[in-house]
């Protein structure tokens, strides 16, 4: 009887470890989805701002303020016909098992948006 109880405790401990790793992986995946969606919205907002103003600093600030992660890298390319904004950040997972595969440098996430300039651009 005591051996069965000990066996059940060991099995429970093993299952709990696997379930905790799975749960942490789900949290990491959710974080990636939220960060990527935030980057998409920030790039689109900044590209729309780029269609209204020629001030690159304002465009970059718009992108940075629209993200939910640490300060991303924002690249703005303006021509006479369009504004292209690229937002880049590095995602570092909290799950140790996933960190083994991604390394200490993390995963680089990049999102771009392009908006056409259809009228006169306001210069501050």
Backbone atoms as SQL, in Angstrom:
CREATE TABLE atoms (id INTEGER PRIMARY KEY, chain TEXT, resi INTEGER, resn TEXT, atom TEXT, x REAL, y REAL, z REAL);
INSERT INTO atoms VALUES
  (1, 'A', 1, 'UNK', 'N', 0.812, -1.200, 0.000),
  (2, 'A', 1, 'UNK', 'CA', 0.000, 0.000, 0.000),
  (3, 'A', 1, 'UNK', 'C', 0.862, 1.273, 0.000),
  (4, 'A', 2, 'UNK', 'N', 1.903, 1.269, 0.810),
  (5, 'A', 2, 'UNK', 'CA', 2.784, 2.431, 0.888),
  (6, 'A', 2, 'UNK', 'C', 3.544, 2.622, -0.416),
  (7, 'A', 3, 'UNK', 'N', 3.907, 1.512, -1.067),
  (8, 'A', 3, 'UNK', 'CA', 4.619, 1.599, -2.343),
  (9, 'A', 3, 'UNK', 'C', 3.738, 2.228, -3.413),
  (10, 'A', 4, 'UNK', 'N', 2.453, 1.907, -3.387),
  (11, 'A', 4, 'UNK', 'CA', 1.524, 2.481, -4.369),
  (12, 'A', 4, 'UNK', 'C', 1.361, 3.983, -4.158),
  (13, 'A', 5, 'UNK', 'N', 1.327, 4.402, -2.906),
  (14, 'A', 5, 'UNK', 'CA', 1.201, 5.830, -2.616),
  (15, 'A', 5, 'UNK', 'C', 2.462, 6.561, -3.075),
  (16, 'A', 6, 'UNK', 'N', 3.617, 5.983, -2.825),
  (17, 'A', 6, 'UNK', 'CA', 4.869, 6.582, -3.274),
  (18, 'A', 6, 'UNK', 'C', 4.941, 6.669, -4.788),
  (19, 'A', 7, 'UNK', 'N', 4.479, 5.610, -5.458),
  (20, 'A', 7, 'UNK', 'CA', 4.478, 5.606, -6.922),
  (21, 'A', 7, 'UNK', 'C', 3.545, 6.691, -7.453),
  (22, 'A', 8, 'UNK', 'N', 2.394, 6.853, -6.839),
  (23, 'A', 8, 'UNK', 'CA', 1.436, 7.870, -7.272),
  (24, 'A', 8, 'UNK', 'C', 2.015, 9.272, -7.085),
  (25, 'A', 9, 'UNK', 'N', 2.754, 9.472, -5.996),
  (26, 'A', 9, 'UNK', 'CA', 3.353, 10.787, -5.759),
  (27, 'A', 9, 'UNK', 'C', 4.419, 11.103, -6.807),
  (28, 'A', 10, 'UNK', 'N', 5.227, 10.115, -7.167),
  (29, 'A', 10, 'UNK', 'CA', 6.259, 10.320, -8.185),
  (30, 'A', 10, 'UNK', 'C', 5.619, 10.604, -9.537),
  (31, 'A', 11, 'UNK', 'N', 4.593, 9.839, -9.890),
  (32, 'A', 11, 'UNK', 'CA', 3.903, 10.058, -11.166),
  (33, 'A', 11, 'UNK', 'C', 3.259, 11.436, -11.204),
  (34, 'A', 12, 'UNK', 'N', 2.654, 11.847, -10.103),
  (35, 'A', 12, 'UNK', 'CA', 2.026, 13.163, -10.036),
  (36, 'A', 12, 'UNK', 'C', 3.066, 14.269, -10.208),
  (37, 'A', 13, 'UNK', 'N', 4.209, 14.114, -9.571),
  (38, 'A', 13, 'UNK', 'CA', 5.266, 15.119, -9.702),
  (39, 'A', 13, 'UNK', 'C', 5.744, 15.220, -11.148),
  (40, 'A', 14, 'UNK', 'N', 5.880, 14.094, -11.828),
  (41, 'A', 14, 'UNK', 'CA', 6.322, 14.108, -13.224),
  (42, 'A', 14, 'UNK', 'C', 5.282, 14.766, -14.127),
  (43, 'A', 15, 'UNK', 'N', 4.022, 14.453, -13.904),
  (44, 'A', 15, 'UNK', 'CA', 2.951, 15.028, -14.724),
  (45, 'A', 15, 'UNK', 'C', 2.842, 16.529, -14.476),
  (46, 'A', 16, 'UNK', 'N', 2.980, 16.952, -13.230),
  (47, 'A', 16, 'UNK', 'CA', 2.890, 18.380, -12.917),
  (48, 'A', 16, 'UNK', 'C', 4.018, 19.154, -13.599),
  (49, 'A', 17, 'UNK', 'N', 5.225, 18.587, -13.640),
  (50, 'A', 17, 'UNK', 'CA', 6.335, 19.267, -14.320),
  (51, 'A', 17, 'UNK', 'C', 6.037, 19.448, -15.802),
  (52, 'A', 18, 'UNK', 'N', 5.526, 18.417, -16.445),
  (53, 'A', 18, 'UNK', 'CA', 5.204, 18.504, -17.873),
  (54, 'A', 18, 'UNK', 'C', 4.089, 19.520, -18.101),
  (55, 'A', 19, 'UNK', 'N', 3.071, 19.496, -17.257),
  (56, 'A', 19, 'UNK', 'CA', 1.963, 20.445, -17.408),
  (57, 'A', 19, 'UNK', 'C', 2.419, 21.887, -17.178),
  (58, 'A', 20, 'UNK', 'N', 3.321, 22.109, -16.239),
  (59, 'A', 20, 'UNK', 'CA', 3.832, 23.464, -16.002),
  (60, 'A', 20, 'UNK', 'C', 4.632, 23.967, -17.204),
  (61, 'A', 21, 'UNK', 'N', 5.459, 23.104, -17.793),
  (62, 'A', 21, 'UNK', 'CA', 6.196, 23.504, -18.995),
  (63, 'A', 21, 'UNK', 'C', 5.241, 23.825, -20.136),
  (64, 'A', 22, 'UNK', 'N', 4.202, 23.016, -20.280),
  (65, 'A', 22, 'UNK', 'CA', 3.203, 23.260, -21.324),
  (66, 'A', 22, 'UNK', 'C', 2.483, 24.586, -21.079),
  (67, 'A', 23, 'UNK', 'N', 2.118, 24.850, -19.846),
  (68, 'A', 23, 'UNK', 'CA', 1.435, 26.096, -19.505),
  (69, 'A', 23, 'UNK', 'C', 2.334, 27.310, -19.759),
  (70, 'A', 24, 'UNK', 'N', 3.599, 27.213, -19.393),
  (71, 'A', 24, 'UNK', 'CA', 4.529, 28.316, -19.649),
  (72, 'A', 24, 'UNK', 'C', 4.732, 28.523, -21.145),
  (73, 'A', 25, 'UNK', 'N', 4.746, 27.440, -21.919),
  (74, 'A', 25, 'UNK', 'CA', 4.840, 27.555, -23.375),
  (75, 'A', 25, 'UNK', 'C', 3.632, 28.266, -23.956),
  (76, 'A', 26, 'UNK', 'N', 2.457, 27.983, -23.413),
  (77, 'A', 26, 'UNK', 'CA', 1.235, 28.662, -23.867),
  (78, 'A', 26, 'UNK', 'C', 1.331, 30.159, -23.561),
  (79, 'A', 27, 'UNK', 'N', 1.839, 30.509, -22.381),
  (80, 'A', 27, 'UNK', 'CA', 2.021, 31.924, -22.044),
  (81, 'A', 27, 'UNK', 'C', 2.993, 32.599, -23.004),
  (82, 'A', 28, 'UNK', 'N', 4.102, 31.924, -23.321),
  (83, 'A', 28, 'UNK', 'CA', 5.067, 32.491, -24.266),
  (84, 'A', 28, 'UNK', 'C', 4.441, 32.693, -25.636),
  (85, 'A', 29, 'UNK', 'N', 3.678, 31.715, -26.097),
  (86, 'A', 29, 'UNK', 'CA', 3.021, 31.850, -27.396),
  (87, 'A', 29, 'UNK', 'C', 2.045, 33.022, -27.372),
  (88, 'A', 30, 'UNK', 'N', 1.305, 33.176, -26.290),
  (89, 'A', 30, 'UNK', 'CA', 0.388, 34.308, -26.153),
  (90, 'A', 30, 'UNK', 'C', 1.121, 35.637, -26.165),
  (91, 'A', 31, 'UNK', 'N', 2.275, 35.687, -25.508),
  (92, 'A', 31, 'UNK', 'CA', 3.079, 36.915, -25.525),
  (93, 'A', 31, 'UNK', 'C', 3.533, 37.254, -26.934),
  (94, 'A', 32, 'UNK', 'N', 3.951, 36.251, -27.710),
  (95, 'A', 32, 'UNK', 'CA', 4.380, 36.501, -29.091),
  (96, 'A', 32, 'UNK', 'C', 3.223, 37.060, -29.906),
  (97, 'A', 33, 'UNK', 'N', 2.035, 36.489, -29.747),
  (98, 'A', 33, 'UNK', 'CA', 0.870, 36.950, -30.509),
  (99, 'A', 33, 'UNK', 'C', 0.537, 38.401, -30.151),
  (100, 'A', 34, 'UNK', 'N', 0.543, 38.729, -28.869),
  (101, 'A', 34, 'UNK', 'CA', 0.224, 40.096, -28.438),
  (102, 'A', 34, 'UNK', 'C', 1.280, 41.084, -28.938),
  (103, 'A', 35, 'UNK', 'N', 2.546, 40.730, -28.821),
  (104, 'A', 35, 'UNK', 'CA', 3.618, 41.619, -29.278),
  (105, 'A', 35, 'UNK', 'C', 3.542, 41.818, -30.785),
  (106, 'A', 36, 'UNK', 'N', 3.308, 40.738, -31.532),
  (107, 'A', 36, 'UNK', 'CA', 3.254, 40.849, -32.991),
  (108, 'A', 36, 'UNK', 'C', 2.053, 41.686, -33.434),
  (109, 'A', 37, 'UNK', 'N', 0.901, 41.501, -32.781),
  (110, 'A', 37, 'UNK', 'CA', -0.275, 42.315, -33.113),
  (111, 'A', 37, 'UNK', 'C', -0.017, 43.784, -32.784),
  (112, 'A', 38, 'UNK', 'N', 0.649, 44.039, -31.673),
  (113, 'A', 38, 'UNK', 'CA', 0.999, 45.405, -31.291),
  (114, 'A', 38, 'UNK', 'C', 1.948, 46.034, -32.308),
  (115, 'A', 39, 'UNK', 'N', 2.913, 45.245, -32.776),
  (116, 'A', 39, 'UNK', 'CA', 3.855, 45.747, -33.778),
  (117, 'A', 39, 'UNK', 'C', 3.146, 46.070, -35.086),
  (118, 'A', 40, 'UNK', 'N', 2.193, 45.232, -35.480),
  (119, 'A', 40, 'UNK', 'CA', 1.434, 45.470, -36.708),
  (120, 'A', 40, 'UNK', 'C', 0.665, 46.783, -36.618),
  (121, 'A', 41, 'UNK', 'N', -0.046, 46.970, -35.506),
  (122, 'A', 41, 'UNK', 'CA', -0.819, 48.200, -35.325),
  (123, 'A', 41, 'UNK', 'C', 0.096, 49.421, -35.252),
  (124, 'A', 42, 'UNK', 'N', 1.223, 49.297, -34.566),
  (125, 'A', 42, 'UNK', 'CA', 2.150, 50.426, -34.443),
  (126, 'A', 42, 'UNK', 'C', 2.740, 50.806, -35.797),
  (127, 'A', 43, 'UNK', 'N', 3.113, 49.813, -36.598),
  (128, 'A', 43, 'UNK', 'CA', 3.669, 50.098, -37.927),
  (129, 'A', 43, 'UNK', 'C', 2.626, 50.763, -38.817),
  (130, 'A', 44, 'UNK', 'N', 1.385, 50.288, -38.756),
  (131, 'A', 44, 'UNK', 'CA', 0.321, 50.884, -39.570),
  (132, 'A', 44, 'UNK', 'C', 0.028, 52.315, -39.131),
  (133, 'A', 45, 'UNK', 'N', -0.060, 52.547, -37.820),
  (134, 'A', 45, 'UNK', 'CA', -0.313, 53.902, -37.320),
  (135, 'A', 45, 'UNK', 'C', 0.806, 54.858, -37.720),
  (136, 'A', 46, 'UNK', 'N', 2.041, 54.394, -37.592),
  (137, 'A', 46, 'UNK', 'CA', 3.174, 55.248, -37.944),
  (138, 'A', 46, 'UNK', 'C', 3.219, 55.520, -39.442),
  (139, 'A', 47, 'UNK', 'N', 2.887, 54.528, -40.260),
  (140, 'A', 47, 'UNK', 'CA', 2.869, 54.738, -41.709),
  (141, 'A', 47, 'UNK', 'C', 1.779, 55.740, -42.091),
  (142, 'A', 48, 'UNK', 'N', 0.629, 55.662, -41.428),
  (143, 'A', 48, 'UNK', 'CA', -0.435, 56.647, -41.677),
  (144, 'A', 48, 'UNK', 'C', 0.023, 58.042, -41.256),
  (145, 'A', 49, 'UNK', 'N', 0.738, 58.126, -40.135),
  (146, 'A', 49, 'UNK', 'CA', 1.273, 59.417, -39.703),
  (147, 'A', 49, 'UNK', 'C', 2.292, 59.925, -40.719),
  (148, 'A', 50, 'UNK', 'N', 3.048, 59.019, -41.316),
  (149, 'A', 50, 'UNK', 'CA', 4.022, 59.401, -42.331),
  (150, 'A', 50, 'UNK', 'C', 3.387, 59.951, -43.587),
  (151, 'A', 51, 'UNK', 'N', 2.135, 59.591, -43.834),
  (152, 'A', 51, 'UNK', 'CA', 1.419, 60.159, -44.973),
  (153, 'A', 51, 'UNK', 'C', 0.956, 61.583, -44.676),
  (154, 'A', 52, 'UNK', 'N', 0.945, 61.958, -43.395),
  (155, 'A', 52, 'UNK', 'CA', 0.471, 63.286, -42.998),
  (156, 'A', 52, 'UNK', 'C', 1.596, 64.264, -42.689),
  (157, 'A', 53, 'UNK', 'N', 2.740, 63.758, -42.271),
  (158, 'A', 53, 'UNK', 'CA', 3.854, 64.633, -41.896),
  (159, 'A', 53, 'UNK', 'C', 5.163, 64.086, -42.457),
  (160, 'A', 54, 'UNK', 'N', 6.108, 64.981, -42.667),
  (161, 'A', 54, 'UNK', 'CA', 7.420, 64.560, -43.162),
  (162, 'A', 54, 'UNK', 'C', 8.443, 64.455, -42.035),
  (163, 'A', 55, 'UNK', 'N', 8.030, 64.700, -40.803),
  (164, 'A', 55, 'UNK', 'CA', 8.920, 64.654, -39.648),
  (165, 'A', 55, 'UNK', 'C', 9.141, 63.199, -39.227),
  (166, 'A', 56, 'UNK', 'N', 10.351, 62.690, -39.474),
  (167, 'A', 56, 'UNK', 'CA', 10.664, 61.293, -39.167),
  (168, 'A', 56, 'UNK', 'C', 10.591, 61.014, -37.671),
  (169, 'A', 57, 'UNK', 'N', 10.963, 61.974, -36.846),
  (170, 'A', 57, 'UNK', 'CA', 10.895, 61.801, -35.397),
  (171, 'A', 57, 'UNK', 'C', 9.476, 61.570, -34.908),
  (172, 'A', 58, 'UNK', 'N', 8.522, 62.310, -35.468),
  (173, 'A', 58, 'UNK', 'CA', 7.116, 62.134, -35.101),
  (174, 'A', 58, 'UNK', 'C', 6.631, 60.749, -35.524),
  (175, 'A', 59, 'UNK', 'N', 7.043, 60.309, -36.698),
  (176, 'A', 59, 'UNK', 'CA', 6.643, 58.990, -37.200),
  (177, 'A', 59, 'UNK', 'C', 7.201, 57.894, -36.293),
  (178, 'A', 60, 'UNK', 'N', 8.474, 58.001, -35.908),
  (179, 'A', 60, 'UNK', 'CA', 9.081, 57.002, -35.027),
  (180, 'A', 60, 'UNK', 'C', 8.435, 57.002, -33.648),
  (181, 'A', 61, 'UNK', 'N', 8.138, 58.176, -33.116),
  (182, 'A', 61, 'UNK', 'CA', 7.479, 58.268, -31.813),
  (183, 'A', 61, 'UNK', 'C', 6.102, 57.629, -31.857),
  (184, 'A', 62, 'UNK', 'N', 5.378, 57.819, -32.949),
  (185, 'A', 62, 'UNK', 'CA', 4.063, 57.196, -33.104),
  (186, 'A', 62, 'UNK', 'C', 4.181, 55.681, -33.048),
  (187, 'A', 63, 'UNK', 'N', 5.188, 55.124, -33.693),
  (188, 'A', 63, 'UNK', 'CA', 5.380, 53.670, -33.680),
  (189, 'A', 63, 'UNK', 'C', 5.772, 53.174, -32.294),
  (190, 'A', 64, 'UNK', 'N', 6.663, 53.894, -31.628),
  (191, 'A', 64, 'UNK', 'CA', 7.126, 53.464, -30.306),
  (192, 'A', 64, 'UNK', 'C', 5.999, 53.520, -29.288),
  (193, 'A', 65, 'UNK', 'N', 5.173, 54.558, -29.344),
  (194, 'A', 65, 'UNK', 'CA', 4.068, 54.693, -28.393),
  (195, 'A', 65, 'UNK', 'C', 2.980, 53.650, -28.615),
  (196, 'A', 66, 'UNK', 'N', 2.931, 53.064, -29.802),
  (197, 'A', 66, 'UNK', 'CA', 1.885, 52.099, -30.103),
  (198, 'A', 66, 'UNK', 'C', 2.225, 50.663, -29.787),
  (199, 'A', 67, 'UNK', 'N', 3.392, 50.417, -29.200),
  (200, 'A', 67, 'UNK', 'CA', 3.790, 49.043, -28.917),
  (201, 'A', 67, 'UNK', 'C', 3.642, 48.719, -27.440),
  (202, 'A', 68, 'UNK', 'N', 3.533, 47.423, -27.129),
  (203, 'A', 68, 'UNK', 'CA', 3.385, 46.985, -25.740),
  (204, 'A', 68, 'UNK', 'C', 4.673, 46.384, -25.188),
  (205, 'A', 69, 'UNK', 'N', 5.736, 46.390, -25.980),
  (206, 'A', 69, 'UNK', 'CA', 6.989, 45.817, -25.513),
  (207, 'A', 69, 'UNK', 'C', 7.997, 46.928, -25.235),
  (208, 'A', 70, 'UNK', 'N', 9.187, 46.534, -24.861),
  (209, 'A', 70, 'UNK', 'CA', 10.254, 47.514, -24.673),
  (210, 'A', 70, 'UNK', 'C', 10.472, 48.269, -25.978),
  (211, 'A', 71, 'UNK', 'N', 11.201, 49.345, -25.910),
  (212, 'A', 71, 'UNK', 'CA', 11.375, 50.224, -27.066),
  (213, 'A', 71, 'UNK', 'C', 11.897, 49.431, -28.269),
  (214, 'A', 72, 'UNK', 'N', 11.101, 49.381, -29.336),
  (215, 'A', 72, 'UNK', 'CA', 11.529, 48.648, -30.532),
  (216, 'A', 72, 'UNK', 'C', 12.427, 49.516, -31.410),
  (217, 'A', 73, 'UNK', 'N', 13.015, 48.897, -32.416),
  (218, 'A', 73, 'UNK', 'CA', 13.759, 49.630, -33.429),
  (219, 'A', 73, 'UNK', 'C', 12.783, 50.003, -34.532),
  (220, 'A', 74, 'UNK', 'N', 12.716, 51.280, -34.876),
  (221, 'A', 74, 'UNK', 'CA', 11.781, 51.759, -35.897),
  (222, 'A', 74, 'UNK', 'C', 12.583, 52.354, -37.045),
  (223, 'A', 75, 'UNK', 'N', 12.317, 51.854, -38.253),
  (224, 'A', 75, 'UNK', 'CA', 12.969, 52.363, -39.453),
  (225, 'A', 75, 'UNK', 'C', 11.914, 53.003, -40.342),
  (226, 'A', 76, 'UNK', 'N', 12.161, 54.236, -40.769),
  (227, 'A', 76, 'UNK', 'CA', 11.222, 54.961, -41.625),
  (228, 'A', 76, 'UNK', 'C', 11.892, 55.246, -42.960),
  (229, 'A', 77, 'UNK', 'N', 11.222, 54.855, -44.043),
  (230, 'A', 77, 'UNK', 'CA', 11.689, 55.168, -45.399),
  (231, 'A', 77, 'UNK', 'C', 10.602, 55.999, -46.059),
  (232, 'A', 78, 'UNK', 'N', 10.953, 57.245, -46.415),
  (233, 'A', 78, 'UNK', 'CA', 9.981, 58.140, -47.053),
  (234, 'A', 78, 'UNK', 'C', 10.439, 58.460, -48.464),
  (235, 'A', 79, 'UNK', 'N', 9.520, 58.376, -49.385),
  (236, 'A', 79, 'UNK', 'CA', 9.769, 58.842, -50.747),
  (237, 'A', 79, 'UNK', 'C', 8.682, 59.858, -51.070),
  (238, 'A', 80, 'UNK', 'N', 8.625, 60.292, -52.295),
  (239, 'A', 80, 'UNK', 'CA', 7.584, 61.248, -52.680),
  (240, 'A', 80, 'UNK', 'C', 6.234, 60.571, -52.855),
  (241, 'A', 81, 'UNK', 'N', 6.206, 59.246, -52.933),
  (242, 'A', 81, 'UNK', 'CA', 4.940, 58.549, -53.188),
  (243, 'A', 81, 'UNK', 'C', 4.452, 57.672, -52.042),
  (244, 'A', 82, 'UNK', 'N', 5.319, 57.282, -51.125),
  (245, 'A', 82, 'UNK', 'CA', 4.881, 56.406, -50.037),
  (246, 'A', 82, 'UNK', 'C', 5.751, 56.586, -48.801),
  (247, 'A', 83, 'UNK', 'N', 5.233, 56.079, -47.675),
  (248, 'A', 83, 'UNK', 'CA', 5.982, 55.991, -46.422),
  (249, 'A', 83, 'UNK', 'C', 5.991, 54.532, -46.005),
  (250, 'A', 84, 'UNK', 'N', 7.172, 53.994, -45.745),
  (251, 'A', 84, 'UNK', 'CA', 7.314, 52.613, -45.302),
  (252, 'A', 84, 'UNK', 'C', 7.911, 52.618, -43.896),
  (253, 'A', 85, 'UNK', 'N', 7.224, 51.971, -42.948),
  (254, 'A', 85, 'UNK', 'CA', 7.687, 51.912, -41.564),
  (255, 'A', 85, 'UNK', 'C', 7.915, 50.449, -41.197),
  (256, 'A', 86, 'UNK', 'N', 9.086, 50.161, -40.628),
  (257, 'A', 86, 'UNK', 'CA', 9.414, 48.814, -40.173),
  (258, 'A', 86, 'UNK', 'C', 9.689, 48.865, -38.677),
  (259, 'A', 87, 'UNK', 'N', 9.001, 48.007, -37.929),
  (260, 'A', 87, 'UNK', 'CA', 9.171, 47.918, -36.479),
  (261, 'A', 87, 'UNK', 'C', 9.813, 46.564, -36.176),
  (262, 'A', 88, 'UNK', 'N', 10.915, 46.581, -35.428),
  (263, 'A', 88, 'UNK', 'CA', 11.651, 45.353, -35.116),
  (264, 'A', 88, 'UNK', 'C', 11.917, 45.282, -33.618),
  (265, 'A', 89, 'UNK', 'N', 11.749, 44.100, -33.044),
  (266, 'A', 89, 'UNK', 'CA', 12.079, 43.877, -31.636),
  (267, 'A', 89, 'UNK', 'C', 12.550, 42.441, -31.463),
  (268, 'A', 90, 'UNK', 'N', 13.136, 42.159, -30.329),
  (269, 'A', 90, 'UNK', 'CA', 13.600, 40.807, -30.014),
  (270, 'A', 90, 'UNK', 'C', 12.737, 40.246, -28.897),
  (271, 'A', 91, 'UNK', 'N', 12.170, 39.069, -29.138),
  (272, 'A', 91, 'UNK', 'CA', 11.344, 38.383, -28.144),
  (273, 'A', 91, 'UNK', 'C', 12.204, 37.362, -27.415),
  (274, 'A', 92, 'UNK', 'N', 12.192, 37.439, -26.097),
  (275, 'A', 92, 'UNK', 'CA', 12.912, 36.463, -25.284),
  (276, 'A', 92, 'UNK', 'C', 11.896, 35.669, -24.463),
  (277, 'A', 93, 'UNK', 'N', 11.781, 34.372, -24.724),
  (278, 'A', 93, 'UNK', 'CA', 10.792, 33.559, -24.006),
  (279, 'A', 93, 'UNK', 'C', 11.160, 33.381, -22.535),
  (280, 'A', 94, 'UNK', 'N', 10.131, 33.169, -21.712),
  (281, 'A', 94, 'UNK', 'CA', 10.366, 32.933, -20.290),
  (282, 'A', 94, 'UNK', 'C', 10.488, 31.448, -19.983),
  (283, 'A', 95, 'UNK', 'N', 10.048, 30.609, -20.898),
  (284, 'A', 95, 'UNK', 'CA', 10.101, 29.166, -20.694),
  (285, 'A', 95, 'UNK', 'C', 11.520, 28.661, -20.945),
  (286, 'A', 96, 'UNK', 'N', 12.129, 28.020, -19.951),
  (287, 'A', 96, 'UNK', 'CA', 13.502, 27.541, -20.137),
  (288, 'A', 96, 'UNK', 'C', 13.637, 26.561, -21.303),
  (289, 'A', 97, 'UNK', 'N', 12.654, 25.715, -21.497),
  (290, 'A', 97, 'UNK', 'CA', 12.724, 24.721, -22.572),
  (291, 'A', 97, 'UNK', 'C', 12.764, 25.392, -23.940),
  (292, 'A', 98, 'UNK', 'N', 11.980, 26.446, -24.120),
  (293, 'A', 98, 'UNK', 'CA', 11.968, 27.169, -25.397),
  (294, 'A', 98, 'UNK', 'C', 13.252, 27.978, -25.554),
  (295, 'A', 99, 'UNK', 'N', 13.767, 28.514, -24.455),
  (296, 'A', 99, 'UNK', 'CA', 15.008, 29.294, -24.507),
  (297, 'A', 99, 'UNK', 'C', 16.185, 28.464, -24.993),
  (298, 'A', 100, 'UNK', 'N', 16.139, 27.159, -24.759),
  (299, 'A', 100, 'UNK', 'CA', 17.209, 26.283, -25.240),
  (300, 'A', 100, 'UNK', 'C', 17.267, 26.324, -26.764),
  (301, 'A', 101, 'UNK', 'N', 16.107, 26.369, -27.420),
  (302, 'A', 101, 'UNK', 'CA', 16.060, 26.361, -28.879),
  (303, 'A', 101, 'UNK', 'C', 16.297, 27.740, -29.492),
  (304, 'A', 102, 'UNK', 'N', 15.870, 28.797, -28.813),
  (305, 'A', 102, 'UNK', 'CA', 16.016, 30.144, -29.374),
  (306, 'A', 102, 'UNK', 'C', 17.352, 30.777, -29.026),
  (307, 'A', 103, 'UNK', 'N', 18.013, 30.271, -28.014),
  (308, 'A', 103, 'UNK', 'CA', 19.281, 30.846, -27.592),
  (309, 'A', 103, 'UNK', 'C', 19.065, 32.073, -26.728),
  (310, 'A', 104, 'UNK', 'N', 20.151, 32.616, -26.232),
  (311, 'A', 104, 'UNK', 'CA', 20.047, 33.770, -25.338),
  (312, 'A', 104, 'UNK', 'C', 19.691, 35.049, -26.087),
  (313, 'A', 105, 'UNK', 'N', 19.879, 35.046, -27.412),
  (314, 'A', 105, 'UNK', 'CA', 19.585, 36.255, -28.187),
  (315, 'A', 105, 'UNK', 'C', 18.097, 36.419, -28.469),
  (316, 'A', 106, 'UNK', 'N', 17.299, 35.368, -28.354),
  (317, 'A', 106, 'UNK', 'CA', 15.860, 35.461, -28.571),
  (318, 'A', 106, 'UNK', 'C', 15.465, 35.341, -30.032),
  (319, 'A', 107, 'UNK', 'N', 14.228, 35.719, -30.320),
  (320, 'A', 107, 'UNK', 'CA', 13.661, 35.638, -31.667),
  (321, 'A', 107, 'UNK', 'C', 13.405, 37.060, -32.155),
  (322, 'A', 108, 'UNK', 'N', 13.902, 37.390, -33.327),
  (323, 'A', 108, 'UNK', 'CA', 13.700, 38.727, -33.895),
  (324, 'A', 108, 'UNK', 'C', 12.352, 38.755, -34.615),
  (325, 'A', 109, 'UNK', 'N', 11.492, 39.688, -34.210),
  (326, 'A', 109, 'UNK', 'CA', 10.182, 39.880, -34.838),
  (327, 'A', 109, 'UNK', 'C', 10.209, 41.188, -35.617),
  (328, 'A', 110, 'UNK', 'N', 9.718, 41.147, -36.856),
  (329, 'A', 110, 'UNK', 'CA', 9.702, 42.333, -37.708),
  (330, 'A', 110, 'UNK', 'C', 8.341, 42.469, -38.369),
  (331, 'A', 111, 'UNK', 'N', 7.840, 43.693, -38.408),
  (332, 'A', 111, 'UNK', 'CA', 6.570, 43.975, -39.073),
  (333, 'A', 111, 'UNK', 'C', 6.706, 45.290, -39.823),
  (334, 'A', 112, 'UNK', 'N', 6.186, 45.342, -41.055),
  (335, 'A', 112, 'UNK', 'CA', 6.269, 46.549, -41.884),
  (336, 'A', 112, 'UNK', 'C', 4.891, 46.981, -42.350),
  (337, 'A', 113, 'UNK', 'N', 4.785, 48.266, -42.645),
  (338, 'A', 113, 'UNK', 'CA', 3.558, 48.817, -43.224),
  (339, 'A', 113, 'UNK', 'C', 3.949, 49.906, -44.212),
  (340, 'A', 114, 'UNK', 'N', 3.193, 50.003, -45.296),
  (341, 'A', 114, 'UNK', 'CA', 3.447, 51.008, -46.333),
  (342, 'A', 114, 'UNK', 'C', 2.135, 51.728, -46.631),
  (343, 'A', 115, 'UNK', 'N', 2.213, 53.056, -46.661),
  (344, 'A', 115, 'UNK', 'CA', 1.045, 53.880, -46.965),
  (345, 'A', 115, 'UNK', 'C', 1.430, 54.875, -48.050),
  (346, 'A', 116, 'UNK', 'N', 0.555, 55.025, -49.034),
  (347, 'A', 116, 'UNK', 'CA', 0.794, 55.971, -50.127),
  (348, 'A', 116, 'UNK', 'C', 0.532, 57.395, -49.660),
  (349, 'A', 117, 'UNK', 'N', 1.325, 58.320, -50.159),
  (350, 'A', 117, 'UNK', 'CA', 1.135, 59.745, -49.886),
  (351, 'A', 117, 'UNK', 'C', 0.315, 60.305, -51.039),
  (352, 'A', 118, 'UNK', 'N', -0.904, 60.734, -50.740),
  (353, 'A', 118, 'UNK', 'CA', -1.827, 61.134, -51.795),
  (354, 'A', 118, 'UNK', 'C', -1.982, 62.636, -51.953),
  (355, 'A', 119, 'UNK', 'N', -1.471, 63.401, -51.031),
  (356, 'A', 119, 'UNK', 'CA', -1.650, 64.851, -51.121),
  (357, 'A', 119, 'UNK', 'C', -0.420, 65.575, -50.634),
  (358, 'A', 120, 'UNK', 'N', -0.614, 66.807, -50.204),
  (359, 'A', 120, 'UNK', 'CA', 0.478, 67.617, -49.698),
  (360, 'A', 120, 'UNK', 'C', 0.803, 67.192, -48.279),
  (361, 'A', 121, 'UNK', 'N', 2.078, 66.971, -48.016),
  (362, 'A', 121, 'UNK', 'CA', 2.523, 66.565, -46.686),
  (363, 'A', 121, 'UNK', 'C', 2.810, 67.810, -45.869),
  (364, 'A', 122, 'UNK', 'N', 2.327, 67.822, -44.629),
  (365, 'A', 122, 'UNK', 'CA', 2.520, 68.954, -43.730),
  (366, 'A', 122, 'UNK', 'C', 3.900, 68.848, -43.107),
  (367, 'A', 123, 'UNK', 'N', 4.667, 69.926, -43.158),
  (368, 'A', 123, 'UNK', 'CA', 5.987, 69.969, -42.528),
  (369, 'A', 123, 'UNK', 'C', 5.898, 70.841, -41.293),
  (370, 'A', 124, 'UNK', 'N', 6.221, 70.298, -40.128),
  (371, 'A', 124, 'UNK', 'CA', 6.125, 71.113, -38.900),
  (372, 'A', 124, 'UNK', 'C', 7.211, 72.153, -38.812);
